[in-house]
Amino acid sequence: MYPGNECNKVLHDTINSSLLFQARAVLRKEQHEYFRVRPTTRLSRHSNQHGDERRRVAKAVLMTVVSCAVVLITVPALAQKILPTPGSTWGEIRYPGSAQPEDSENLILEGAVEQGVDFFPITKDTVLNFFGRVDYTLDTEGLDWNRKLKLGTGVKLRHYFSNTAVIAVGVKYEIDRRFVDDRTLDGFQLFSNWFGSWQLPNSHDGSSDPVRPLAFPGLTWGEVRYPGSQDPVESDDIIFEGYTEQGVDWVNWGRWGTFNFYANLDYIADTEKLEWNNSIAYGVGVKLKKLIGSNVLLQFGIEAARERRWVSDQTEDVIFVYLNWSSWWDPRAIRLDLPE
């Protein structure tokens, strides 16, 4: 359900390195803290803390401005040589925020925007990409981990196995601003992520028989990253997470979109055995998905899910209602094929 799963788990950040759907719904996603409640780490207030944070914010803004400037001037500066400039965005509004009790009455808005430049093609399927990225999260309960803004910039090597399967390996510098606790975290992160989509064979002959499915779209994404985040508790943590969804398109309602039933599996594990980083969730849901043009996807749905955290031996059931969206601009963008 989450639009998984960078300025790339909805459907493209995993495409361009993990955005693509929040990965749930085509992208729950790097966001990599999706639906996972984290403890608040309050830092001691030293006299120079605010000065340090101002310097961090200034450095983040400077790096973001430089990144955007490089993206904007690269193509004109190279005159005759036009470079691909892939980008993507996704977002989601959902209720409740997660399966955890702390989020049971919480309405969450989250998303990301990424813009990149393929500045060094190695082969027709492999390229070095420079990117800038913004991630945002807001909620109605004012929880620290749900009110933040991330600014990041980095370089990644991206390889397409086909038009529906891609993997990326890279490094980025990011700033994580937490508004509730008034703290700013920053640092580098190594990552590798991948995305794939498919259509299972279908014997549908184009008739209007409501009993026969139109299509069987599916997707999967995953990521390994170090450190897990810029939060001190995850500074030495390696996190592996991913998502898989298999759907059935039943009815095409014309301009209203396509009715889809799906089942999914969402998983995460880490090396530090932290409670919120060791879980598996599975669910079933229905959604109405609408493709606008060739690169904007809207999805509205409801999902019943169960999350199992094995470190704390905790199981939670939840019913989500959500609206998510994604868009991508890339000469070789991946998307879920929708019936005409």
C-alpha positions as CSV (number, residue, x, y, z in Angstrom):
1,M,0.0,0.0,0.0
2,Y,2.7,2.4,0.5
3,P,3.9,4.3,-2.2
4,G,6.9,2.8,-2.5
5,N,10.4,0.4,-2.7
6,E,15.2,9.2,-4.8
7,C,15.1,14.4,-5.5
8,N,14.2,8.8,-6.8
9,K,8.7,1.5,0.0
10,V,4.9,4.6,-5.1
11,L,6.8,3.5,-8.0
12,H,10.0,5.1,-8.9
13,D,12.4,5.7,-6.1
14,T,13.1,2.2,-6.2
15,I,13.2,2.6,-9.9
16,N,15.8,5.3,-9.6
17,S,16.9,3.9,-6.5
18,S,14.1,3.1,-4.3
19,L,11.3,5.5,-4.6
20,L,9.0,3.8,-6.6
21,F,6.5,3.2,-4.3
22,Q,6.7,3.7,-1.1
23,A,7.0,0.7,-2.2
24,R,3.8,-0.1,-1.1
25,A,1.6,0.7,-3.7
26,V,4.2,1.1,-5.8
27,L,6.4,2.4,-3.3
28,R,6.5,2.4,0.4
29,K,9.4,4.2,0.5
30,E,13.5,5.4,1.4
31,Q,11.8,5.9,3.6
32,H,12.8,3.4,5.1
33,E,11.3,4.2,8.3
34,Y,7.9,3.6,6.9
35,F,5.3,2.5,9.5
36,R,7.9,1.7,12.0
37,V,7.7,3.5,15.4
38,R,11.1,4.5,16.7
39,P,12.0,5.6,20.2
40,T,12.8,9.3,20.6
41,T,16.4,10.0,21.4
42,R,16.7,13.3,23.2
43,L,20.2,14.9,23.1
44,S,21.6,16.8,26.0
45,R,21.4,20.6,25.5
46,H,25.0,21.9,25.6
47,S,25.5,25.6,25.2
48,N,26.9,25.3,21.7
49,Q,24.2,22.9,20.5
50,H,22.2,25.5,18.6
51,G,25.3,26.8,16.9
52,D,26.3,23.3,15.8
53,E,22.8,22.7,14.4
54,R,22.8,26.0,12.6
55,R,26.1,25.0,11.0
56,R,24.7,21.6,10.0
57,V,21.6,23.2,8.5
58,A,23.8,25.7,6.6
59,K,26.0,22.9,5.3
60,A,22.9,20.9,4.2
61,V,21.4,23.9,2.4
62,L,24.7,24.7,0.7
63,M,25.1,21.1,-0.5
64,T,21.5,21.0,-1.7
65,V,21.9,24.3,-3.6
66,V,25.1,23.1,-5.2
67,S,23.4,19.8,-6.1
68,C,20.5,21.6,-7.7
69,A,22.8,24.0,-9.5
70,V,24.8,21.1,-11.0
71,V,21.6,19.5,-12.1
72,L,20.3,22.7,-13.7
73,I,23.5,23.8,-15.5
74,T,24.9,20.5,-16.6
75,V,22.9,20.1,-19.8
76,P,23.3,23.7,-21.1
77,A,27.0,23.7,-20.2
78,L,27.6,20.7,-22.3
79,A,26.1,22.4,-25.3
80,Q,25.8,19.6,-27.9
81,K,25.7,16.8,-25.5
82,I,22.3,16.3,-23.8
83,L,22.3,14.2,-20.7
84,P,19.3,12.3,-19.4
85,T,17.8,13.9,-16.3
86,P,15.7,11.3,-14.6
87,G,13.6,12.3,-11.6
88,S,10.6,11.1,-9.6
89,T,8.2,11.9,-6.8
90,W,5.8,10.0,-4.6
91,G,3.6,10.7,-1.6
92,E,1.0,9.1,0.6
93,I,-1.7,10.0,3.1
94,R,-2.8,7.1,5.3
95,Y,-4.7,6.4,8.5
96,P,-3.7,5.1,10.9
97,G,0.0,5.9,10.6
98,S,1.2,2.3,11.3
99,A,0.1,-0.9,13.1
100,Q,1.7,0.3,16.4
101,P,-0.5,1.6,19.2
102,E,1.3,5.0,19.2
103,D,0.0,5.6,15.6
104,S,-3.5,4.1,16.1
105,E,-5.1,7.6,15.8
106,N,-2.5,9.2,13.7
107,L,-2.9,10.6,10.2
108,I,0.3,10.7,8.3
109,L,1.5,12.5,5.1
110,E,4.9,11.4,3.7
111,G,6.7,11.5,0.4
112,A,9.9,12.3,-1.5
113,V,11.2,14.2,-4.6
114,E,14.4,13.3,-6.4
115,Q,16.1,14.8,-9.4
116,G,19.2,13.4,-11.0
117,V,21.6,13.6,-14.0
118,D,23.0,10.6,-15.7
119,F,26.4,12.2,-16.2
120,F,28.5,9.2,-17.2
121,P,27.1,6.3,-19.3
122,I,29.2,3.2,-19.1
123,T,27.0,1.0,-21.3
124,K,23.5,1.4,-22.7
125,D,22.2,-0.3,-19.5
126,T,24.6,1.1,-16.9
127,V,25.2,4.7,-15.9
128,L,26.6,6.8,-13.1
129,N,23.9,9.2,-11.7
130,F,24.3,12.3,-9.6
131,F,21.1,13.1,-7.6
132,G,19.6,15.4,-5.1
133,R,16.7,14.3,-2.9
134,V,14.1,15.7,-0.4
135,D,12.0,13.5,1.9
136,Y,9.2,14.8,4.2
137,T,7.0,13.4,6.9
138,L,4.1,15.1,8.8
139,D,1.5,13.7,11.2
140,T,-1.4,14.9,13.4
141,E,-0.1,13.5,16.7
142,G,3.2,15.5,16.7
143,L,5.5,12.4,17.1
144,D,9.2,13.2,16.6
145,W,9.9,10.4,14.1
146,N,6.8,11.5,12.0
147,R,7.8,15.2,11.8
148,K,11.0,15.5,9.8
149,L,12.6,16.8,6.7
150,K,15.5,15.1,4.9
151,L,17.9,16.8,2.4
152,G,20.3,14.6,0.6
153,T,22.7,14.4,-2.4
154,G,24.8,11.6,-3.7
155,V,26.1,9.4,-6.6
156,K,24.9,6.0,-7.6
157,L,25.7,3.4,-10.2
158,R,22.5,2.2,-11.8
159,H,22.1,-0.9,-14.0
160,Y,19.0,-2.0,-15.9
161,F,18.6,-5.7,-16.4
162,S,15.5,-5.0,-18.5
163,N,12.9,-2.3,-18.8
164,T,11.2,-3.7,-15.7
165,A,14.2,-4.5,-13.5
166,V,16.9,-2.2,-12.1
167,I,19.5,-2.2,-9.4
168,A,21.6,0.7,-7.9
169,V,24.6,1.0,-5.6
170,G,25.6,4.4,-4.2
171,V,26.6,6.8,-1.5
172,K,24.8,9.9,-0.3
173,Y,25.2,12.6,2.3
174,E,21.9,13.5,4.1
175,I,20.6,15.8,6.7
176,D,17.7,14.7,8.9
177,R,15.9,17.6,10.6
178,R,13.6,16.5,13.5
179,F,11.2,19.4,14.3
180,V,9.6,18.1,17.5
181,D,12.8,17.5,19.4
182,D,14.6,20.5,17.6
183,R,17.6,18.4,16.5
184,T,19.5,18.0,13.3
185,L,21.3,14.8,12.3
186,D,23.6,14.4,9.4
187,G,26.1,12.0,7.8
188,F,26.9,9.7,4.9
189,Q,25.0,6.5,4.0
190,L,26.0,3.6,1.7
191,F,23.1,1.8,-0.1
192,S,22.1,-0.7,-2.6
193,N,18.5,-1.0,-3.8
194,W,16.6,-2.8,-6.5
195,F,13.2,-2.9,-8.1
196,G,11.3,-5.2,-10.5
197,S,7.8,-5.5,-11.9
198,W,6.0,-8.1,-14.0
199,Q,2.7,-9.1,-15.6
200,L,1.8,-12.8,-15.1
201,P,0.4,-14.6,-18.2
202,N,-3.3,-13.8,-18.8
203,S,-5.8,-15.5,-21.2
204,H,-8.2,-12.5,-21.1
205,D,-9.6,-12.0,-24.6
206,G,-10.8,-8.5,-24.1
207,S,-14.4,-9.4,-23.3
208,S,-16.4,-7.6,-20.6
209,D,-16.9,-10.8,-18.5
210,P,-16.6,-9.5,-14.9
211,V,-15.5,-12.9,-13.7
212,R,-12.3,-12.9,-15.8
213,P,-9.4,-10.8,-14.6
214,L,-7.9,-8.2,-16.8
215,A,-4.3,-8.5,-15.7
216,F,-2.0,-9.8,-13.0
217,P,0.5,-7.0,-12.1
218,G,3.2,-7.6,-9.5
219,L,6.2,-5.8,-8.1
220,T,9.1,-6.2,-5.7
221,W,11.7,-3.9,-4.2
222,G,14.4,-4.0,-1.6
223,E,17.3,-2.2,-0.1
224,V,20.5,-2.7,2.0
225,R,21.9,0.4,3.7
226,Y,24.6,1.4,6.2
227,P,24.2,3.1,8.6
228,G,20.5,2.4,9.1
229,S,19.8,6.1,9.6
230,Q,21.6,9.1,11.0
231,D,20.0,8.5,14.4
232,P,22.8,7.5,16.9
233,V,21.0,4.3,17.9
234,E,21.4,3.1,14.2
235,S,24.8,4.6,13.5
236,D,26.4,1.1,13.3
237,D,23.4,-0.8,12.0
238,I,23.0,-2.5,8.7
239,I,19.4,-2.7,7.6
240,F,17.9,-5.0,4.9
241,E,14.3,-4.4,3.9
242,G,11.9,-5.1,1.1
243,Y,8.4,-5.5,-0.2
244,T,6.6,-7.7,-2.7
245,E,3.1,-7.3,-4.1
246,Q,0.9,-9.4,-6.4
247,G,-2.3,-8.0,-7.7
248,V,-5.3,-8.8,-9.9
249,D,-6.9,-6.1,-12.1
250,W,-10.6,-7.0,-12.2
251,V,-12.5,-4.2,-13.7
252,N,-11.6,-1.1,-15.8
253,W,-14.0,1.7,-15.0
254,G,-12.9,4.0,-17.8
255,R,-12.0,7.4,-16.6
256,W,-12.3,6.4,-13.0
257,G,-9.5,3.9,-13.2
258,T,-8.9,0.1,-12.6
259,F,-10.2,-1.9,-9.6
260,N,-7.4,-4.0,-8.2
261,F,-7.2,-6.7,-5.5
262,Y,-3.8,-7.5,-4.1
263,A,-1.8,-9.3,-1.4
264,N,1.6,-8.1,-0.1
265,L,4.6,-8.9,2.1
266,D,6.7,-6.3,3.8
267,Y,9.9,-7.3,5.7
268,I,12.8,-5.7,7.5
269,A,15.9,-7.0,9.5
270,D,19.0,-5.5,10.9
271,T,22.3,-6.4,12.5
272,E,21.7,-4.7,15.9
273,K,18.5,-6.6,16.6
274,L,16.4,-3.5,17.2
275,E,12.8,-4.2,17.8
276,W,11.4,-1.8,15.1
277,N,13.9,-3.2,12.5
278,N,13.0,-6.8,12.8
279,S,9.5,-7.5,11.6
280,I,7.4,-9.0,8.9
281,A,4.0,-7.7,7.8
282,Y,1.5,-9.2,5.4
283,G,-1.8,-7.9,4.1
284,V,-4.6,-8.0,1.6
285,G,-6.4,-5.0,0.1
286,V,-8.4,-3.4,-2.7
287,K,-7.6,-0.2,-4.5
288,L,-8.7,1.9,-7.4
289,K,-5.7,3.0,-9.5
290,K,-5.7,5.7,-12.1
291,L,-2.9,6.4,-14.6
292,I,-2.9,10.0,-15.7
293,G,-1.1,10.5,-18.9
294,S,1.9,8.2,-19.1
295,N,3.7,9.0,-15.9
296,V,1.3,10.0,-13.0
297,L,-0.3,7.2,-11.0
298,L,-3.0,7.8,-8.3
299,Q,-4.2,5.0,-6.0
300,F,-6.9,5.0,-3.3
301,G,-7.5,1.9,-1.2
302,I,-8.0,0.0,2.0
303,E,-5.8,-2.8,3.4
304,A,-6.0,-5.2,6.2
305,A,-2.5,-6.1,7.6
306,R,-0.8,-8.0,10.4
307,E,2.7,-7.0,11.6
308,R,4.8,-9.4,13.6
309,R,7.9,-8.1,15.6
310,W,9.8,-11.2,16.7
311,V,12.4,-9.4,18.9
312,S,9.6,-8.2,21.2
313,D,7.2,-11.1,20.4
314,Q,4.5,-8.6,19.4
315,T,1.8,-8.9,16.9
316,E,-0.5,-6.1,15.7
317,D,-3.5,-6.1,13.4
318,V,-4.5,-2.9,11.5
319,I,-6.8,-1.7,8.7
320,F,-5.3,1.1,6.6
321,V,-7.1,3.6,4.4
322,Y,-4.7,5.4,2.1
323,L,-4.3,7.7,-0.9
324,N,-1.0,7.7,-2.7
325,W,0.5,9.1,-5.9
326,S,3.7,8.9,-7.9
327,S,5.2,10.4,-11.0
328,W,8.5,9.9,-12.8
329,W,10.3,11.5,-15.7
330,D,12.9,9.3,-17.2
331,P,13.6,8.1,-20.8
332,R,13.6,4.6,-19.4
333,A,11.2,4.8,-16.5
334,I,9.6,1.7,-15.0
335,R,6.0,1.6,-14.2
336,L,3.2,-0.9,-13.6
337,D,1.4,-1.6,-16.8
338,L,-2.3,-0.7,-16.6
339,P,-4.9,-2.0,-19.1
340,E,-6.0,0.4,-21.7
